[in-house]
Amino acid sequence: MEINKTILVSIYVLVGLYILYKLFFRKNPYQDDYERMYNKILTSDKHKVKGQFDKEE
């Protein structure tokens, strides 16, 4: 019986840790929007800064 109780307690601990992980480490939607806009600006030609080697002739 002690083994069964130990297994149940370990399962409860794992489920509790999973729930805590989901609560504290979920993605922030505002951060996702910020990263999407940041990557869009970095990779777009509209916002490209012309450097010494990118001069148009």
PyMOL Python script that loads the backbone (N, CA, C, O; Angstrom):
from pymol import cmd

cmd.read_pdbstr("""\
ATOM      1  N   MET A   1       0.802  -1.200   0.000  1.00  0.00           N
ATOM      2  CA  MET A   1       0.000   0.000   0.000  1.00  0.00           C
ATOM      3  C   MET A   1       0.850   1.272   0.000  1.00  0.00           C
ATOM      4  O   MET A   1       0.447   2.290  -0.563  1.00  0.00           O
ATOM      5  N   GLU A   2       2.012   1.216   0.623  1.00  0.00           N
ATOM      6  CA  GLU A   2       2.886   2.387   0.650  1.00  0.00           C
ATOM      7  C   GLU A   2       3.362   2.752  -0.749  1.00  0.00           C
ATOM      8  O   GLU A   2       3.527   3.928  -1.074  1.00  0.00           O
ATOM      9  N   ILE A   3       3.581   1.733  -1.574  1.00  0.00           N
ATOM     10  CA  ILE A   3       4.044   1.995  -2.943  1.00  0.00           C
ATOM     11  C   ILE A   3       2.946   2.699  -3.729  1.00  0.00           C
ATOM     12  O   ILE A   3       3.233   3.626  -4.486  1.00  0.00           O
ATOM     13  N   ASN A   4       1.700   2.280  -3.565  1.00  0.00           N
ATOM     14  CA  ASN A   4       0.592   2.912  -4.279  1.00  0.00           C
ATOM     15  C   ASN A   4       0.430   4.367  -3.853  1.00  0.00           C
ATOM     16  O   ASN A   4       0.195   5.235  -4.694  1.00  0.00           O
ATOM     17  N   LYS A   5       0.552   4.644  -2.553  1.00  0.00           N
ATOM     18  CA  LYS A   5       0.442   6.024  -2.075  1.00  0.00           C
ATOM     19  C   LYS A   5       1.591   6.871  -2.613  1.00  0.00           C
ATOM     20  O   LYS A   5       1.397   8.033  -2.970  1.00  0.00           O
ATOM     21  N   THR A   6       2.762   6.300  -2.668  1.00  0.00           N
ATOM     22  CA  THR A   6       3.919   7.028  -3.187  1.00  0.00           C
ATOM     23  C   THR A   6       3.732   7.356  -4.660  1.00  0.00           C
ATOM     24  O   THR A   6       4.061   8.455  -5.106  1.00  0.00           O
ATOM     25  N   ILE A   7       3.206   6.406  -5.406  1.00  0.00           N
ATOM     26  CA  ILE A   7       2.958   6.639  -6.833  1.00  0.00           C
ATOM     27  C   ILE A   7       1.899   7.714  -7.019  1.00  0.00           C
ATOM     28  O   ILE A   7       2.052   8.584  -7.876  1.00  0.00           O
ATOM     29  N   LEU A   8       0.827   7.672  -6.233  1.00  0.00           N
ATOM     30  CA  LEU A   8      -0.220   8.691  -6.342  1.00  0.00           C
ATOM     31  C   LEU A   8       0.311  10.075  -5.977  1.00  0.00           C
ATOM     32  O   LEU A   8      -0.001  11.055  -6.653  1.00  0.00           O
ATOM     33  N   VAL A   9       1.094  10.160  -4.934  1.00  0.00           N
ATOM     34  CA  VAL A   9       1.660  11.449  -4.535  1.00  0.00           C
ATOM     35  C   VAL A   9       2.576  11.977  -5.631  1.00  0.00           C
ATOM     36  O   VAL A   9       2.554  13.172  -5.927  1.00  0.00           O
ATOM     37  N   SER A  10       3.370  11.119  -6.231  1.00  0.00           N
ATOM     38  CA  SER A  10       4.263  11.578  -7.302  1.00  0.00           C
ATOM     39  C   SER A  10       3.474  12.036  -8.523  1.00  0.00           C
ATOM     40  O   SER A  10       3.867  12.994  -9.188  1.00  0.00           O
ATOM     41  N   ILE A  11       2.372  11.367  -8.823  1.00  0.00           N
ATOM     42  CA  ILE A  11       1.521  11.798  -9.942  1.00  0.00           C
ATOM     43  C   ILE A  11       0.906  13.161  -9.638  1.00  0.00           C
ATOM     44  O   ILE A  11       0.858  14.028 -10.511  1.00  0.00           O
ATOM     45  N   TYR A  12       0.431  13.358  -8.395  1.00  0.00           N
ATOM     46  CA  TYR A  12      -0.132  14.655  -8.008  1.00  0.00           C
ATOM     47  C   TYR A  12       0.918  15.765  -8.105  1.00  0.00           C
ATOM     48  O   TYR A  12       0.616  16.874  -8.546  1.00  0.00           O
ATOM     49  N   VAL A  13       2.127  15.466  -7.699  1.00  0.00           N
ATOM     50  CA  VAL A  13       3.199  16.462  -7.782  1.00  0.00           C
ATOM     51  C   VAL A  13       3.486  16.807  -9.235  1.00  0.00           C
ATOM     52  O   VAL A  13       3.665  17.980  -9.565  1.00  0.00           O
ATOM     53  N   LEU A  14       3.533  15.815 -10.104  1.00  0.00           N
ATOM     54  CA  LEU A  14       3.789  16.077 -11.526  1.00  0.00           C
ATOM     55  C   LEU A  14       2.677  16.910 -12.152  1.00  0.00           C
ATOM     56  O   LEU A  14       2.947  17.831 -12.923  1.00  0.00           O
ATOM     57  N   VAL A  15       1.432  16.590 -11.821  1.00  0.00           N
ATOM     58  CA  VAL A  15       0.304  17.364 -12.358  1.00  0.00           C
ATOM     59  C   VAL A  15       0.364  18.796 -11.828  1.00  0.00           C
ATOM     60  O   VAL A  15       0.125  19.743 -12.577  1.00  0.00           O
ATOM     61  N   GLY A  16       0.677  18.958 -10.556  1.00  0.00           N
ATOM     62  CA  GLY A  16       0.802  20.297  -9.981  1.00  0.00           C
ATOM     63  C   GLY A  16       1.906  21.104 -10.635  1.00  0.00           C
ATOM     64  O   GLY A  16       1.726  22.286 -10.929  1.00  0.00           O
ATOM     65  N   LEU A  17       3.045  20.472 -10.866  1.00  0.00           N
ATOM     66  CA  LEU A  17       4.144  21.167 -11.542  1.00  0.00           C
ATOM     67  C   LEU A  17       3.775  21.553 -12.963  1.00  0.00           C
ATOM     68  O   LEU A  17       4.148  22.629 -13.430  1.00  0.00           O
ATOM     69  N   TYR A  18       3.046  20.686 -13.656  1.00  0.00           N
ATOM     70  CA  TYR A  18       2.608  20.987 -15.023  1.00  0.00           C
ATOM     71  C   TYR A  18       1.674  22.196 -15.038  1.00  0.00           C
ATOM     72  O   TYR A  18       1.795  23.071 -15.896  1.00  0.00           O
ATOM     73  N   ILE A  19       0.746  22.240 -14.088  1.00  0.00           N
ATOM     74  CA  ILE A  19      -0.191  23.368 -14.014  1.00  0.00           C
ATOM     75  C   ILE A  19       0.562  24.662 -13.706  1.00  0.00           C
ATOM     76  O   ILE A  19       0.284  25.698 -14.310  1.00  0.00           O
ATOM     77  N   LEU A  20       1.510  24.609 -12.773  1.00  0.00           N
ATOM     78  CA  LEU A  20       2.306  25.800 -12.470  1.00  0.00           C
ATOM     79  C   LEU A  20       3.118  26.250 -13.679  1.00  0.00           C
ATOM     80  O   LEU A  20       3.246  27.448 -13.930  1.00  0.00           O
ATOM     81  N   TYR A  21       3.664  25.303 -14.422  1.00  0.00           N
ATOM     82  CA  TYR A  21       4.422  25.634 -15.632  1.00  0.00           C
ATOM     83  C   TYR A  21       3.528  26.340 -16.646  1.00  0.00           C
ATOM     84  O   TYR A  21       3.928  27.342 -17.239  1.00  0.00           O
ATOM     85  N   LYS A  22       2.329  25.822 -16.843  1.00  0.00           N
ATOM     86  CA  LYS A  22       1.412  26.433 -17.806  1.00  0.00           C
ATOM     87  C   LYS A  22       0.984  27.826 -17.360  1.00  0.00           C
ATOM     88  O   LYS A  22       0.792  28.709 -18.196  1.00  0.00           O
ATOM     89  N   LEU A  23       0.834  28.036 -16.058  1.00  0.00           N
ATOM     90  CA  LEU A  23       0.414  29.345 -15.571  1.00  0.00           C
ATOM     91  C   LEU A  23       1.513  30.395 -15.711  1.00  0.00           C
ATOM     92  O   LEU A  23       1.242  31.524 -16.119  1.00  0.00           O
ATOM     93  N   PHE A  24       2.740  30.033 -15.378  1.00  0.00           N
ATOM     94  CA  PHE A  24       3.799  31.028 -15.312  1.00  0.00           C
ATOM     95  C   PHE A  24       4.608  31.169 -16.585  1.00  0.00           C
ATOM     96  O   PHE A  24       5.254  32.200 -16.771  1.00  0.00           O
ATOM     97  N   PHE A  25       4.604  30.196 -17.462  1.00  0.00           N
ATOM     98  CA  PHE A  25       5.456  30.255 -18.641  1.00  0.00           C
ATOM     99  C   PHE A  25       4.672  30.279 -19.944  1.00  0.00           C
ATOM    100  O   PHE A  25       5.185  29.870 -20.986  1.00  0.00           O
ATOM    101  N   ARG A  26       3.452  30.748 -19.896  1.00  0.00           N
ATOM    102  CA  ARG A  26       2.709  30.880 -21.151  1.00  0.00           C
ATOM    103  C   ARG A  26       3.203  32.118 -21.882  1.00  0.00           C
ATOM    104  O   ARG A  26       3.741  33.042 -21.271  1.00  0.00           O
ATOM    105  N   LYS A  27       3.017  32.125 -23.178  1.00  0.00           N
ATOM    106  CA  LYS A  27       3.523  33.237 -23.986  1.00  0.00           C
ATOM    107  C   LYS A  27       2.625  34.458 -23.801  1.00  0.00           C
ATOM    108  O   LYS A  27       1.403  34.351 -23.702  1.00  0.00           O
ATOM    109  N   ASN A  28       3.257  35.587 -23.759  1.00  0.00           N
ATOM    110  CA  ASN A  28       2.553  36.847 -23.629  1.00  0.00           C
ATOM    111  C   ASN A  28       2.132  37.312 -25.027  1.00  0.00           C
ATOM    112  O   ASN A  28       2.991  37.457 -25.897  1.00  0.00           O
ATOM    113  N   PRO A  29       0.835  37.551 -25.270  1.00  0.00           N
ATOM    114  CA  PRO A  29       0.417  37.961 -26.624  1.00  0.00           C
ATOM    115  C   PRO A  29       1.006  39.306 -27.040  1.00  0.00           C
ATOM    116  O   PRO A  29       1.251  39.530 -28.225  1.00  0.00           O
ATOM    117  N   TYR A  30       1.235  40.202 -26.083  1.00  0.00           N
ATOM    118  CA  TYR A  30       1.836  41.485 -26.424  1.00  0.00           C
ATOM    119  C   TYR A  30       3.279  41.299 -26.874  1.00  0.00           C
ATOM    120  O   TYR A  30       3.742  41.985 -27.785  1.00  0.00           O
ATOM    121  N   GLN A  31       3.982  40.384 -26.243  1.00  0.00           N
ATOM    122  CA  GLN A  31       5.361  40.092 -26.634  1.00  0.00           C
ATOM    123  C   GLN A  31       5.394  39.495 -28.040  1.00  0.00           C
ATOM    124  O   GLN A  31       6.289  39.810 -28.824  1.00  0.00           O
ATOM    125  N   ASP A  32       4.419  38.632 -28.366  1.00  0.00           N
ATOM    126  CA  ASP A  32       4.357  38.042 -29.701  1.00  0.00           C
ATOM    127  C   ASP A  32       4.138  39.118 -30.761  1.00  0.00           C
ATOM    128  O   ASP A  32       4.781  39.094 -31.811  1.00  0.00           O
ATOM    129  N   ASP A  33       3.228  40.065 -30.493  1.00  0.00           N
ATOM    130  CA  ASP A  33       2.985  41.146 -31.446  1.00  0.00           C
ATOM    131  C   ASP A  33       4.229  42.010 -31.625  1.00  0.00           C
ATOM    132  O   ASP A  33       4.569  42.405 -32.740  1.00  0.00           O
ATOM    133  N   TYR A  34       4.900  42.296 -30.518  1.00  0.00           N
ATOM    134  CA  TYR A  34       6.122  43.104 -30.575  1.00  0.00           C
ATOM    135  C   TYR A  34       7.186  42.408 -31.408  1.00  0.00           C
ATOM    136  O   TYR A  34       7.817  43.041 -32.255  1.00  0.00           O
ATOM    137  N   GLU A  35       7.397  41.108 -31.182  1.00  0.00           N
ATOM    138  CA  GLU A  35       8.417  40.374 -31.938  1.00  0.00           C
ATOM    139  C   GLU A  35       8.061  40.296 -33.413  1.00  0.00           C
ATOM    140  O   GLU A  35       8.944  40.393 -34.266  1.00  0.00           O
ATOM    141  N   ARG A  36       6.777  40.120 -33.729  1.00  0.00           N
ATOM    142  CA  ARG A  36       6.352  40.051 -35.122  1.00  0.00           C
ATOM    143  C   ARG A  36       6.620  41.380 -35.829  1.00  0.00           C
ATOM    144  O   ARG A  36       7.137  41.395 -36.947  1.00  0.00           O
ATOM    145  N   MET A  37       6.268  42.505 -35.177  1.00  0.00           N
ATOM    146  CA  MET A  37       6.491  43.819 -35.776  1.00  0.00           C
ATOM    147  C   MET A  37       7.985  44.118 -35.888  1.00  0.00           C
ATOM    148  O   MET A  37       8.430  44.672 -36.893  1.00  0.00           O
ATOM    149  N   TYR A  38       8.748  43.763 -34.886  1.00  0.00           N
ATOM    150  CA  TYR A  38      10.198  43.989 -34.883  1.00  0.00           C
ATOM    151  C   TYR A  38      10.854  43.231 -36.029  1.00  0.00           C
ATOM    152  O   TYR A  38      11.692  43.788 -36.738  1.00  0.00           O
ATOM    153  N   ASN A  39      10.482  41.968 -36.220  1.00  0.00           N
ATOM    154  CA  ASN A  39      11.052  41.177 -37.312  1.00  0.00           C
ATOM    155  C   ASN A  39      10.610  41.703 -38.670  1.00  0.00           C
ATOM    156  O   ASN A  39      11.377  41.663 -39.632  1.00  0.00           O
ATOM    157  N   LYS A  40       9.371  42.199 -38.754  1.00  0.00           N
ATOM    158  CA  LYS A  40       8.876  42.747 -40.015  1.00  0.00           C
ATOM    159  C   LYS A  40       9.688  43.987 -40.408  1.00  0.00           C
ATOM    160  O   LYS A  40      10.043  44.159 -41.574  1.00  0.00           O
ATOM    161  N   ILE A  41       9.974  44.840 -39.434  1.00  0.00           N
ATOM    162  CA  ILE A  41      10.748  46.048 -39.717  1.00  0.00           C
ATOM    163  C   ILE A  41      12.187  45.701 -40.074  1.00  0.00           C
ATOM    164  O   ILE A  41      12.763  46.296 -40.985  1.00  0.00           O
ATOM    165  N   LEU A  42      12.767  44.744 -39.365  1.00  0.00           N
ATOM    166  CA  LEU A  42      14.161  44.385 -39.635  1.00  0.00           C
ATOM    167  C   LEU A  42      14.353  43.773 -41.013  1.00  0.00           C
ATOM    168  O   LEU A  42      15.401  43.963 -41.631  1.00  0.00           O
ATOM    169  N   THR A  43      13.363  43.046 -41.505  1.00  0.00           N
ATOM    170  CA  THR A  43      13.531  42.330 -42.764  1.00  0.00           C
ATOM    171  C   THR A  43      12.909  43.045 -43.958  1.00  0.00           C
ATOM    172  O   THR A  43      13.003  42.544 -45.079  1.00  0.00           O
ATOM    173  N   SER A  44      12.273  44.205 -43.754  1.00  0.00           N
ATOM    174  CA  SER A  44      11.607  44.862 -44.877  1.00  0.00           C
ATOM    175  C   SER A  44      12.578  45.772 -45.626  1.00  0.00           C
ATOM    176  O   SER A  44      13.542  46.281 -45.054  1.00  0.00           O
ATOM    177  N   ASP A  45      12.306  45.964 -46.900  1.00  0.00           N
ATOM    178  CA  ASP A  45      13.118  46.862 -47.720  1.00  0.00           C
ATOM    179  C   ASP A  45      12.739  48.319 -47.482  1.00  0.00           C
ATOM    180  O   ASP A  45      13.550  49.216 -47.709  1.00  0.00           O
ATOM    181  N   LYS A  46      11.513  48.559 -47.027  1.00  0.00           N
ATOM    182  CA  LYS A  46      11.046  49.918 -46.791  1.00  0.00           C
ATOM    183  C   LYS A  46      11.869  50.599 -45.694  1.00  0.00           C
ATOM    184  O   LYS A  46      12.161  51.791 -45.785  1.00  0.00           O
ATOM    185  N   HIS A  47      12.235  49.852 -44.673  1.00  0.00           N
ATOM    186  CA  HIS A  47      12.952  50.415 -43.535  1.00  0.00           C
ATOM    187  C   HIS A  47      14.454  50.152 -43.604  1.00  0.00           C
ATOM    188  O   HIS A  47      15.161  50.339 -42.614  1.00  0.00           O
ATOM    189  N   LYS A  48      14.941  49.726 -44.753  1.00  0.00           N
ATOM    190  CA  LYS A  48      16.352  49.376 -44.875  1.00  0.00           C
ATOM    191  C   LYS A  48      17.205  50.646 -44.921  1.00  0.00           C
ATOM    192  O   LYS A  48      16.885  51.599 -45.630  1.00  0.00           O
ATOM    193  N   VAL A  49      18.271  50.639 -44.168  1.00  0.00           N
ATOM    194  CA  VAL A  49      19.199  51.769 -44.144  1.00  0.00           C
ATOM    195  C   VAL A  49      20.318  51.466 -45.126  1.00  0.00           C
ATOM    196  O   VAL A  49      20.918  50.392 -45.095  1.00  0.00           O
ATOM    197  N   LYS A  50      20.585  52.426 -45.995  1.00  0.00           N
ATOM    198  CA  LYS A  50      21.612  52.206 -47.002  1.00  0.00           C
ATOM    199  C   LYS A  50      22.978  52.484 -46.390  1.00  0.00           C
ATOM    200  O   LYS A  50      23.236  53.584 -45.902  1.00  0.00           O
ATOM    201  N   GLY A  51      23.834  51.500 -46.417  1.00  0.00           N
ATOM    202  CA  GLY A  51      25.176  51.644 -45.868  1.00  0.00           C
ATOM    203  C   GLY A  51      26.185  51.884 -46.972  1.00  0.00           C
ATOM    204  O   GLY A  51      25.814  52.179 -48.108  1.00  0.00           O
ATOM    205  N   GLN A  52      27.432  51.760 -46.648  1.00  0.00           N
ATOM    206  CA  GLN A  52      28.504  52.027 -47.604  1.00  0.00           C
ATOM    207  C   GLN A  52      28.442  51.058 -48.784  1.00  0.00           C
ATOM    208  O   GLN A  52      28.724  51.452 -49.916  1.00  0.00           O
ATOM    209  N   PHE A  53      28.083  49.815 -48.543  1.00  0.00           N
ATOM    210  CA  PHE A  53      28.088  48.811 -49.608  1.00  0.00           C
ATOM    211  C   PHE A  53      26.729  48.661 -50.280  1.00  0.00           C
ATOM    212  O   PHE A  53      26.605  47.913 -51.250  1.00  0.00           O
ATOM    213  N   ASP A  54      25.698  49.362 -49.782  1.00  0.00           N
ATOM    214  CA  ASP A  54      24.358  49.226 -50.340  1.00  0.00           C
ATOM    215  C   ASP A  54      23.943  50.451 -51.149  1.00  0.00           C
ATOM    216  O   ASP A  54      22.753  50.626 -51.409  1.00  0.00           O
ATOM    217  N   LYS A  55      24.876  51.299 -51.552  1.00  0.00           N
ATOM    218  CA  LYS A  55      24.527  52.518 -52.270  1.00  0.00           C
ATOM    219  C   LYS A  55      23.978  52.174 -53.646  1.00  0.00           C
ATOM    220  O   LYS A  55      24.466  51.279 -54.335  1.00  0.00           O
ATOM    221  N   GLU A  56      22.930  52.929 -54.023  1.00  0.00           N
ATOM    222  CA  GLU A  56      22.389  52.746 -55.366  1.00  0.00           C
ATOM    223  C   GLU A  56      23.197  53.624 -56.310  1.00  0.00           C
ATOM    224  O   GLU A  56      23.505  54.772 -55.990  1.00  0.00           O
ATOM    225  N   GLU A  57      23.529  53.097 -57.435  1.00  0.00           N
ATOM    226  CA  GLU A  57      24.371  53.822 -58.407  1.00  0.00           C
ATOM    227  C   GLU A  57      23.525  54.742 -59.245  1.00  0.00           C
ATOM    228  O   GLU A  57      24.046  55.437 -60.117  1.00  0.00           O
TER     229      GLU A  57
END
""", "prot")
cmd.dss("prot")
cmd.show_as("cartoon", "prot")
cmd.util.cbc("prot")
cmd.orient("prot")
